[in-house]
Amino acid sequence: MNDPEIERIMREKMKKLMQSNIRIVDINGDNMHLLLSEKPIIVDFWAPWCAPCKYMHSIFERLASRYGDKIRFARINVDENQLLAAKYEIAAIPTLLLLIDGRIVERVIGLKGENELDGIIRRYIEE
């Protein structure tokens, strides 16, 4: 097949398929044990009505696609999981926590750029 239009469509579909494989786990009361991972985990505390959280989600997805094999990525909706938000003393969103063995090693409050978050993640992973 040498049809450029078909090849373009196939590339777009493959790109969408690859993007859909991004692994970001939604944490709630039923699976909160995942936060106790020996592998570093970065958790995004967010809410659907929060505009900066929506912007942060696209950054979070790109970071997950880049580092998902070295660090786990998770999200906690603070409206649906108020007890978890209280446990981790979340007072503002978006807030990102980086945990190792269930301990908070880094707390990032507010909207941050991709480069800043990339630098934080790189400090805790082995390349």
N, CA, C and O of each residue as an XYZ file, in Angstrom:
508
protein
N       0.830     -1.185      0.000
C       0.000      0.000      0.000
C       0.877      1.251      0.000
O       1.676      1.462      0.913
N       0.723      2.052     -1.003
C       1.492      3.291     -1.069
C       0.585      4.499     -1.125
O       0.940      5.531     -1.696
N      -0.571      4.370     -0.540
C      -1.505      5.490     -0.508
C      -1.149      6.386      0.683
O      -1.284      5.959      1.830
N      -0.695      7.622      0.432
C      -0.273      8.494      1.531
C      -1.392      8.813      2.524
O      -1.135      8.973      3.717
N      -2.609      8.902      2.044
C      -3.736      9.203      2.937
C      -3.986      8.044      3.908
O      -4.220      8.269      5.095
N      -3.937      6.831      3.416
C      -4.128      5.652      4.277
C      -2.982      5.567      5.287
O      -3.207      5.273      6.461
N      -1.774      5.821      4.836
C      -0.631      5.788      5.744
C      -0.754      6.855      6.830
O      -0.421      6.598      7.987
N      -1.228      8.051      6.470
C      -1.431      9.124      7.446
C      -2.474      8.714      8.476
O      -2.277      8.919      9.674
N      -3.582      8.135      8.021
C      -4.651      7.694      8.922
C      -4.129      6.604      9.852
O      -4.436      6.604     11.044
N      -3.348      5.686      9.317
C      -2.805      4.601     10.150
C      -1.844      5.154     11.203
O      -1.847      4.685     12.341
N      -1.012      6.154     10.839
C      -0.106      6.768     11.813
C      -0.894      7.460     12.925
O      -0.542      7.343     14.099
N      -1.960      8.180     12.562
C      -2.790      8.858     13.564
C      -3.451      7.859     14.506
O      -3.490      8.078     15.716
N      -3.970      6.765     13.955
C      -4.611      5.751     14.796
C      -3.596      5.101     15.740
O      -3.901      4.845     16.905
N      -2.394      4.838     15.234
C      -1.348      4.248     16.074
C      -0.948      5.215     17.181
O      -0.734      4.803     18.321
N      -0.846      6.494     16.849
C      -0.500      7.491     17.861
C      -1.565      7.534     18.956
O      -1.232      7.579     20.140
N      -2.838      7.520     18.573
C      -3.932      7.518     19.553
C      -3.903      6.255     20.399
O      -4.125      6.304     21.609
N      -3.629      5.129     19.762
C      -3.553      3.866     20.491
C      -2.427      3.896     21.513
O      -2.611      3.461     22.650
N      -1.267      4.404     21.122
C      -0.131      4.494     22.038
C      -0.441      5.437     23.192
O      -0.064      5.160     24.331
N      -1.123      6.547     22.915
C      -1.472      7.489     23.967
C      -2.487      6.893     24.926
O      -2.478      7.222     26.112
N      -3.356      6.028     24.440
C      -4.375      5.443     25.307
C      -3.778      4.433     26.278
O      -4.433      4.046     27.246
N      -2.540      4.000     26.032
C      -1.887      3.038     26.917
C      -1.177      3.708     28.090
O      -0.502      3.035     28.870
N      -1.322      5.009     28.220
C      -0.716      5.711     29.339
C      -1.344      5.176     30.616
O      -2.567      5.093     30.727
N      -0.530      4.824     31.552
C      -1.016      4.183     32.767
C      -1.030      5.183     33.915
O      -0.006      5.424     34.554
N      -2.194      5.757     34.169
C      -2.401      6.606     35.340
C      -3.547      5.967     36.114
O      -4.667      5.864     35.613
N      -3.263      5.545     37.323
C      -4.242      4.831     38.139
C      -5.068      5.831     38.939
O      -4.524      6.749     39.553
N      -6.377      5.648     38.928
C      -7.252      6.439     39.790
C      -7.327      5.757     41.147
O      -7.796      4.624     41.257
N      -6.862      6.451     42.178
C      -6.818      5.901     43.532
C      -8.094      6.288     44.276
O      -8.587      7.410     44.165
N      -8.610      5.328     45.035
C      -9.754      5.576     45.916
C      -9.589      4.710     47.159
O      -8.550      4.076     47.344
N     -10.592      4.683     47.994
C     -10.503      3.920     49.235
C     -10.275      2.431     49.022
O      -9.715      1.765     49.893
N     -10.698      1.896     47.876
C     -10.570      0.464     47.612
C      -9.170      0.041     47.180
O      -8.779     -1.107     47.389
N      -8.414      0.955     46.580
C      -7.090      0.562     46.084
C      -5.969      1.453     46.627
O      -4.898      1.552     46.029
N      -6.225      2.087     47.749
C      -5.222      3.004     48.301
C      -3.932      2.302     48.720
O      -2.914      2.959     48.941
N      -3.966      0.967     48.831
C      -2.753      0.207     49.152
C      -1.671      0.407     48.081
O      -0.488      0.191     48.349
N      -2.071      0.818     46.874
C      -1.105      1.066     45.808
C      -0.141      2.202     46.155
O       0.942      2.299     45.577
N      -0.535      3.055     47.095
C       0.317      4.168     47.510
C       1.515      3.702     48.332
O       2.433      4.484     48.580
N       1.519      2.450     48.753
C       2.595      1.912     49.579
C       3.685      1.243     48.746
O       4.469      0.453     49.273
N       3.740      1.544     47.493
C       4.671      0.936     46.554
C       6.122      1.271     46.890
O       6.434      2.391     47.296
N       7.013      0.275     46.713
C       8.448      0.533     46.836
C       8.919      1.387     45.666
O       9.837      2.196     45.802
N       8.285      1.198     44.525
C       8.585      2.013     43.352
C       8.026      3.410     43.617
O       6.908      3.532     44.116
N       8.764      4.450     43.299
C       8.225      5.803     43.516
C       6.884      5.972     42.813
O       6.668      5.438     41.725
N       5.992      6.717     43.442
C       4.677      6.993     42.864
C       4.396      8.483     43.016
O       4.592      9.055     44.089
N       3.943      9.096     41.950
C       3.568     10.500     42.004
C       2.053     10.568     41.880
O       1.456     10.008     40.961
N       1.453     11.269     42.830
C      -0.007     11.314     42.938
C      -0.484     12.735     42.703
O       0.004     13.683     43.320
N      -1.441     12.866     41.805
C      -2.051     14.143     41.462
C      -3.391     14.251     42.200
O      -4.323     13.498     41.916
N      -3.480     15.179     43.136
C      -4.748     15.462     43.817
C      -5.441     16.554     43.017
O      -4.869     17.620     42.792
N      -6.670     16.291     42.588
C      -7.362     17.158     41.647
C      -8.874     17.130     41.890
O      -9.374     16.365     42.714
N      -9.584     17.983     41.153
C     -11.053     17.979     41.145
C     -11.516     18.366     39.741
O     -10.832     19.122     39.050
N     -12.666     17.854     39.318
C     -13.135     18.120     37.953
C     -13.429     19.598     37.673
O     -13.365     20.025     36.521
N     -13.745     20.372     38.690
C     -14.094     21.781     38.505
C     -12.867     22.692     38.521
O     -12.997     23.896     38.302
N     -11.698     22.151     38.772
C     -10.463     22.930     38.936
C      -9.767     23.123     37.583
O      -9.234     22.174     37.009
N      -9.779     24.368     37.081
C      -9.163     24.657     35.775
C      -7.661     24.352     35.748
O      -7.201     23.719     34.798
N      -6.878     24.774     36.747
C      -5.448     24.423     36.721
C      -5.219     22.908     36.749
O      -4.243     22.417     36.183
N      -6.117     22.172     37.406
C      -5.993     20.710     37.450
C      -6.149     20.111     36.056
O      -5.449     19.164     35.697
N      -7.067     20.666     35.280
C      -7.275     20.176     33.910
C      -6.023     20.402     33.069
O      -5.623     19.533     32.294
N      -5.416     21.557     33.223
C      -4.185     21.854     32.496
C      -3.068     20.913     32.961
O      -2.296     20.406     32.147
N      -2.991     20.687     34.257
C      -1.960     19.824     34.828
C      -2.118     18.386     34.336
O      -1.132     17.662     34.194
N      -3.359     17.975     34.078
C      -3.583     16.595     33.647
C      -2.853     16.294     32.336
O      -2.293     15.210     32.178
N      -2.854     17.238     31.402
C      -2.157     16.979     30.136
C      -0.642     16.863     30.363
O       0.022     16.049     29.720
N      -0.109     17.663     31.260
C       1.316     17.558     31.614
C       1.580     16.205     32.274
O       2.561     15.532     31.956
N       0.703     15.816     33.189
C       0.826     14.556     33.916
C       0.821     13.371     32.942
O       1.595     12.427     33.106
N      -0.046     13.422     31.936
C      -0.104     12.351     30.939
C       1.198     12.259     30.146
O       1.693     11.162     29.890
N       1.748     13.398     29.759
C       3.012     13.376     29.018
C       4.143     12.806     29.884
O       4.965     12.027     29.401
N       4.181     13.194     31.147
C       5.203     12.665     32.050
C       5.012     11.165     32.261
O       5.987     10.416     32.333
N       3.762     10.729     32.361
C       3.478      9.298     32.529
C       3.933      8.512     31.307
O       4.449      7.402     31.441
N       3.749      9.074     30.129
C       4.200      8.363     28.928
C       5.727      8.325     28.857
O       6.298      7.388     28.299
N       6.380      9.322     29.409
C       7.840      9.401     29.388
C       8.478      8.533     30.463
O       9.482      7.869     30.203
N       7.906      8.526     31.678
C       8.546      7.872     32.822
C       7.729      6.740     33.440
O       8.082      6.237     34.507
N       6.651      6.339     32.790
C       5.755      5.325     33.358
C       6.403      3.991     33.668
O       5.882      3.221     34.475
N       7.536      3.706     33.036
C       8.224      2.448     33.327
C       9.143      2.560     34.543
O       9.645      1.549     35.036
N       9.364      3.784     35.029
C      10.282      3.995     36.149
C       9.594      4.482     37.420
O      10.123      4.329     38.520
N       8.419      5.064     37.258
C       7.684      5.633     38.383
C       6.195      5.442     38.111
O       5.754      5.523     36.964
N       5.434      5.194     39.147
C       3.991      5.046     38.975
C       3.316      6.406     39.010
O       3.782      7.329     39.678
N       2.228      6.516     38.293
C       1.444      7.745     38.238
C       0.021      7.431     38.686
O      -0.590      6.460     38.240
N      -0.491      8.278     39.578
C      -1.842      8.067     40.102
C      -2.532      9.404     40.291
O      -1.890     10.450     40.384
N      -3.852      9.345     40.345
C      -4.664     10.549     40.552
C      -5.684     10.258     41.644
O      -6.191      9.143     41.768
N      -5.971     11.289     42.432
C      -7.015     11.183     43.456
C      -7.940     12.373     43.306
O      -7.521     13.521     43.456
N      -9.201     12.094     43.011
C     -10.228     13.127     42.933
C     -10.599     13.495     44.371
O     -11.160     12.676     45.099
N     -10.289     14.718     44.776
C     -10.496     15.122     46.174
C     -11.975     15.227     46.533
O     -12.335     15.082     47.701
N     -12.834     15.475     45.551
C     -14.274     15.530     45.837
C     -14.823     14.154     46.187
O     -15.699     14.028     47.043
N     -14.310     13.130     45.530
C     -14.791     11.767     45.743
C     -14.019     11.034     46.832
O     -14.464      9.989     47.307
N     -12.875     11.563     47.231
C     -12.012     10.890     48.208
C     -11.532     11.879     49.261
O     -10.332     12.102     49.418
N     -12.471     12.459     49.969
C     -12.150     13.501     50.948
C     -11.302     12.977     52.096
O     -10.464     13.705     52.630
N     -11.509     11.731     52.479
C     -10.705     11.171     53.578
C      -9.236     11.031     53.178
O      -8.343     11.305     53.980
N      -8.989     10.607     51.943
C      -7.602     10.505     51.471
C      -6.967     11.888     51.373
O      -5.804     12.073     51.732
N      -7.732     12.850     50.888
C      -7.210     14.222     50.796
C      -6.861     14.744     52.193
O      -5.835     15.398     52.378
N      -7.711     14.452     53.163
C      -7.442     14.894     54.539
C      -6.231     14.167     55.120
O      -5.406     14.773     55.803
N      -6.127     12.869     54.846
C      -4.998     12.091     55.358
C      -3.665     12.678     54.897
O      -2.698     12.712     55.658
N      -3.619     13.136     53.657
C      -2.386     13.696     53.107
C      -2.333     15.220     53.222
O      -1.483     15.872     52.615
N      -3.246     15.769     54.001
C      -3.277     17.208     54.316
C      -3.264     18.071     53.054
O      -2.469     19.002     52.928
N      -4.153     17.742     52.135
C      -4.273     18.506     50.894
C      -5.167     19.709     51.167
O      -6.356     19.555     51.447
N      -4.597     20.899     51.085
C      -5.338     22.129     51.366
C      -5.607     22.930     50.100
O      -6.455     23.822     50.105
N      -4.899     22.627     49.015
C      -5.072     23.337     47.752
C      -4.844     22.344     46.618
O      -4.097     21.376     46.763
N      -5.492     22.597     45.501
C      -5.283     21.751     44.327
C      -4.970     22.634     43.130
O      -5.416     23.780     43.065
N      -4.219     22.113     42.200
C      -3.612     20.787     42.199
C      -2.443     20.696     43.181
O      -1.693     21.650     43.387
N      -2.326     19.527     43.767
C      -1.163     19.192     44.592
C      -0.642     17.853     44.118
O      -1.406     16.909     43.916
N       0.659     17.779     43.944
C       1.308     16.522     43.589
C       2.146     16.065     44.769
O       2.887     16.849     45.363
N       2.021     14.791     45.102
C       2.866     14.188     46.129
C       3.690     13.093     45.479
O       3.171     12.298     44.695
N       4.951     13.053     45.798
C       5.798     11.957     45.374
C       6.073     11.120     46.609
O       6.612     11.610     47.602
N       5.694      9.840     46.536
C       5.825      8.940     47.679
C       6.760      7.787     47.349
O       6.794      7.284     46.226
N       7.514      7.387     48.359
C       8.323      6.172     48.279
C       8.041      5.394     49.550
O       8.169      5.926     50.652
N       7.659      4.131     49.398
C       7.268      3.290     50.540
C       6.173      3.954     51.378
O       6.143      3.795     52.598
N       5.278      4.693     50.729
C       4.177      5.337     51.437
C       4.533      6.640     52.124
O       3.655      7.297     52.684
N       5.809      7.033     52.096
C       6.259      8.276     52.728
C       6.321      9.400     51.704
O       6.764      9.190     50.575
N       5.888     10.572     52.086
C       5.968     11.732     51.204
C       7.413     12.213     51.172
O       7.989     12.549     52.207
N       7.990     12.242     49.981
C       9.357     12.752     49.828
C       9.368     14.091     49.089
O      10.374     14.800     49.091
N       8.251     14.428     48.462
C       8.165     15.698     47.738
C       6.696     16.115     47.682
O       5.816     15.283     47.460
N       6.436     17.412     47.887
C       5.090     17.982     47.798
C       5.170     19.203     46.884
O       5.967     20.111     47.118
N       4.343     19.215     45.849
C       4.309     20.310     44.884
C       2.887     20.863     44.879
O       1.944     20.154     44.527
N       2.734     22.122     45.269
C       1.411     22.731     45.374
C       1.240     23.757     44.262
O       2.105     24.603     44.037
N       0.104     23.665     43.572
C      -0.207     24.621     42.516
C       0.261     24.157     41.158
O       0.962     23.153     41.028
N      -0.136     24.898     40.161
C       0.208     24.584     38.785
C       1.691     24.821     38.546
O       2.212     25.903     38.818
N       2.359     23.803     38.037
C       3.790     23.894     37.729
C       4.009     23.491     36.285
O       3.205     22.766     35.699
N       5.087     23.960     35.725
C       5.411     23.641     34.341
C       5.982     22.239     34.199
O       6.460     21.641     35.163
N       5.921     21.737     32.988
C       6.402     20.391     32.706
C       7.889     20.241     33.012
O       8.303     19.216     33.552
N       8.693     21.240     32.677
C      10.134     21.146     32.931
C      10.440     21.034     34.418
O      11.306     20.255     34.816
N       9.734     21.807     35.244
C       9.952     21.744     36.688
C       9.575     20.365     37.237
O      10.306     19.793     38.046
N       8.438     19.841     36.794
C       7.999     18.523     37.266
C       8.928     17.423     36.753
O       9.211     16.459     37.465
N       9.391     17.568     35.541
C      10.334     16.617     34.974
C      11.588     16.550     35.841
O      12.085     15.463     36.134
N      12.100     17.710     36.251
C      13.291     17.755     37.096
C      13.072     17.091     38.441
O      13.960     16.403     38.945
N      11.900     17.290     39.029
C      11.583     16.664     40.319
C      11.556     15.147     40.170
O      12.143     14.431     40.982
N      10.877     14.657     39.134
C      10.778     13.211     38.914
C      12.169     12.607     38.705
O      12.477     11.554     39.262
N      12.990     13.254     37.924
C      14.314     12.718     37.608
C      15.190     12.564     38.851
O      16.095     11.729     38.868
N      14.933     13.355     39.882
C      15.718     13.215     41.127
C      15.423     11.903     41.845
O      16.238     11.446     42.647
N      14.275     11.293     41.570
C      13.869     10.103     42.325
C      13.855      8.827     41.512
O      13.431      7.788     42.019
N      14.296      8.867     40.288
C      14.322      7.651     39.495
C      15.747      7.327     39.097
O      16.606      8.205     39.023
N      15.977      6.063     38.845
C      17.281      5.634     38.350
C      17.190      5.537     36.849
O      16.303      4.870     36.317
N      18.083      6.185     36.174
C      18.040      6.156     34.697
C      19.048      5.183     34.163
O      19.163      5.018     32.949
